[in-house]
Amino acid sequence: MYTFEYDGETLYSREFELEELGQVCLEAIDSECFSYYLIIRTSLGQSSILEYGPLVTDSKLVPYSTSIKFQRIDFKDIKLKQIIKMFLAPRNRGKNKIVEVHQLDIKEALSRGVNLLEYMESFSDVSNY
């Protein structure tokens, strides 16, 4: 069992537990109500990591700046712990703290993302987003 702390001042005030590090789907909501997502999938000693956000919580709206990051690494507990801790760190140069963390299933986590390629393709048609 792995425990991670977030929403801390000097001392952390909240935590959640993960059963395993190799299969993780998290939604983190910051103090400005933006959502960030972290998905870790591990198979045959390789971990694929997808991070995306911010997105406007409970919406498909894209803020002025959002990002998607994908990486694949050899499975190492210590490296995955570090990635999760960085994901839970305050955003926007420390101004926006993570105030909520939810564990999601893989389908829900992926469905909450915005396909930025489709978004750019249909950018002139504002009715799509």
Backbone hydrogen bonds in HBPLUS format (Angstrom, degrees):
<---DONOR---> <-ACCEPTOR-->    atom                        ^
c    i                          cat <-CA-CA->   ^        H-A-AA   ^      H-
h    n   atom  resd res      DA  || num        DHA   H-A  angle D-A-AA Bond
n    s   type  num  typ     dist DA aas  dist angle  dist       angle   num
A0002-TYR N   A0018-LEU O   2.96 MM  16  5.19 170.5  1.97 157.4 160.3     1
A0018-LEU N   A0002-TYR O   2.77 MM  16  5.19 157.9  1.82 153.0 160.8     2
A0004-PHE N   A0016-PHE O   2.99 MM  12  5.70 162.3  2.02 164.9 170.7     3
A0016-PHE N   A0004-PHE O   3.08 MM  12  5.70 145.6  2.20 149.4 159.6     4
A0006-TYR N   A0014-ARG O   3.03 MM   8  5.54 153.9  2.10 136.8 140.5     5
A0009-GLU N   A0011-LEU O   3.32 MM   2  5.38 150.1  2.41 136.0 128.3     6
A0024-VAL N   A0040-ILE O   2.87 MM  16  4.86 156.1  1.93 135.1 143.2     7
A0040-ILE N   A0024-VAL O   2.73 MM  16  4.86 162.0  1.76 142.8 147.2     8
A0104-LEU N   A0025-CYS O   2.89 MM  79  5.29 164.6  1.91 137.9 143.1     9
A0026-LEU N   A0038-LEU O   2.81 MM  12  5.16 163.2  1.84 152.4 158.2    10
A0038-LEU N   A0026-LEU O   3.00 MM  12  5.16 155.1  2.06 141.7 146.4    11
A0027-GLU N   A0102-HIS O   2.84 MM  75  5.13 153.2  1.91 151.5 158.6    12
A0102-HIS N   A0027-GLU O   2.81 MM  75  5.13 160.2  1.85 151.6 158.4    13
A0028-ALA N   A0036-TYR O   2.84 MM   8  5.14 162.6  1.87 148.0 153.8    14
A0036-TYR N   A0028-ALA O   2.81 MM   8  5.14 148.2  1.91 147.9 158.4    15
A0029-ILE N   A0100-GLU O   2.91 MM  71  5.15 163.2  1.94 143.8 148.7    16
A0099-VAL N   A0029-ILE O   2.82 MM  70  5.99 157.2  1.88 156.7 162.3    17
A0100-GLU N   A0029-ILE O   3.30 MM  71  5.15 150.4  2.39 144.0 145.0    18
A0030-ASP N   A0034-PHE O   2.94 MM   4  5.53 160.0  1.98 155.6 161.0    19
A0033-CYS N   A0030-ASP O   2.96 MM   3  5.34 158.8  2.00 121.0 122.4    20
A0031-SER N   A0097-LYS O   2.82 MM  66  5.52 126.5  2.11 148.2 164.7    21
A0057-THR N   A0033-CYS O   3.34 MM  24  5.96 165.2  2.36 153.9 153.2    22
A0035-SER N   A0055-LEU O   2.76 MM  20  5.17 167.2  1.78 155.7 159.1    23
A0055-LEU N   A0035-SER O   2.90 MM  20  5.17 142.1  2.04 138.0 150.1    24
A0037-TYR N   A0052-TYR O   2.80 MM  15  5.30 163.3  1.83 163.8 168.3    25
A0052-TYR N   A0037-TYR O   3.01 MM  15  5.30 154.6  2.07 140.3 146.2    26
A0039-ILE N   A0050-LEU O   2.82 MM  11  5.13 159.3  1.86 154.1 160.3    27
A0050-LEU N   A0039-ILE O   2.86 MM  11  5.13 162.6  1.89 152.4 158.2    28
A0041-ARG N   A0048-SER O   2.97 MM   7  5.31 161.4  2.01 152.4 158.5    29
A0048-SER N   A0041-ARG O   2.78 MM   7  5.31 164.9  1.80 162.8 165.3    30
A0043-SER N   A0046-GLN O   2.93 MM   3  5.48 157.2  1.99 155.5 159.8    31
A0046-GLN N   A0043-SER O   3.01 MM   3  5.48 164.9  2.03 120.5 125.4    32
A0075-PHE N   A0045-GLY O   2.84 MM  30  5.22 170.5  1.85 135.1 135.5    33
A0047-SER N   A0073-ILE O   2.77 MM  26  5.34 173.2  1.77 167.2 169.5    34
A0073-ILE N   A0047-SER O   2.88 MM  26  5.34 157.6  1.93 152.8 158.9    35
A0049-ILE N   A0071-GLN O   2.76 MM  22  5.27 166.2  1.78 167.6 170.9    36
A0071-GLN N   A0049-ILE O   2.94 MM  22  5.27 149.9  2.03 146.5 154.4    37
A0051-GLU N   A0069-LYS O   2.84 MM  18  5.14 161.9  1.88 152.9 158.8    38
A0069-LYS N   A0051-GLU O   2.78 MM  18  5.14 160.9  1.81 156.3 159.7    39
A0053-GLY N   A0067-SER O   3.05 MM  14  5.65 148.5  2.16 156.5 163.4    40
A0067-SER N   A0053-GLY O   3.00 MM  14  5.65 159.7  2.05 127.9 133.0    41
A0080-LEU N   A0076-LYS O   3.03 MM   4  6.31 165.3  2.05 162.9 167.2    42
A0081-LYS N   A0077-ASP O   2.87 MM   4  6.10 158.8  1.91 158.1 164.4    43
A0082-GLN N   A0078-ILE O   3.12 MM   4  6.27 154.8  2.18 139.2 145.7    44
A0083-ILE N   A0079-LYS O   3.00 MM   4  6.32 153.4  2.07 146.8 154.0    45
A0084-ILE N   A0080-LEU O   2.99 MM   4  6.23 161.3  2.02 151.5 155.8    46
A0085-LYS N   A0081-LYS O   2.92 MM   4  6.14 162.4  1.95 152.3 157.3    47
A0086-MET N   A0082-GLN O   2.97 MM   4  6.16 159.9  2.01 148.9 154.2    48
A0087-PHE N   A0083-ILE O   2.94 MM   4  6.13 150.2  2.03 143.4 152.2    49
A0088-LEU N   A0084-ILE O   3.06 MM   4  6.34 142.6  2.21 145.3 154.6    50
A0089-ALA N   A0086-MET O   3.19 MM   3  5.07 156.8  2.25  99.6 106.7    51
A0091-ARG N   A0096-ASN O   2.67 MM   5  4.98 161.3  1.70 157.0 153.9    52
A0094-GLY N   A0091-ARG O   3.05 MM   3  5.28 120.0  2.42 101.9 117.2    53
A0096-ASN N   A0091-ARG O   3.12 MM   5  4.98 170.6  2.13 139.2 139.0    54
A0095-LYS N   A0092-ASN O   3.17 MM   3  5.48 166.9  2.19 112.1 116.0    55
A0109-ALA N   A0105-ASP O   3.00 MM   4  6.24 167.1  2.02 161.6 165.7    56
A0110-LEU N   A0106-ILE O   3.01 MM   4  6.17 162.2  2.04 150.9 155.2    57
A0111-SER N   A0107-LYS O   2.94 MM   4  6.02 149.1  2.03 142.6 151.6    58
A0112-ARG N   A0108-GLU O   3.18 MM   4  6.35 133.8  2.41 145.2 154.9    59
A0113-GLY N   A0110-LEU O   3.27 MM   3  5.57 156.4  2.33 105.9 112.7    60
A0119-TYR N   A0115-ASN O   2.90 MM   4  6.17 156.1  1.96 150.6 158.6    61
A0120-MET N   A0116-LEU O   2.96 MM   4  6.09 159.4  2.00 142.6 146.3    62
A0121-GLU N   A0117-LEU O   2.99 MM   4  6.19 156.4  2.05 144.6 151.7    63
A0122-SER N   A0118-GLU O   2.94 MM   4  6.14 151.6  2.02 150.6 157.0    64
A0123-PHE N   A0120-MET O   3.33 MM   3  4.90 168.7  2.34 101.3 102.1    65
A0125-ASP N   A0122-SER O   2.85 MM   3  5.36 147.1  1.96 115.9 126.4    66
A0128-ASN N   A0125-ASP O   3.03 MM   3  6.06 173.9  2.04 131.7 133.6    67
A0129-TYR N   A0126-VAL O   3.36 MM   3  5.76 147.5  2.48 107.7 114.6    68
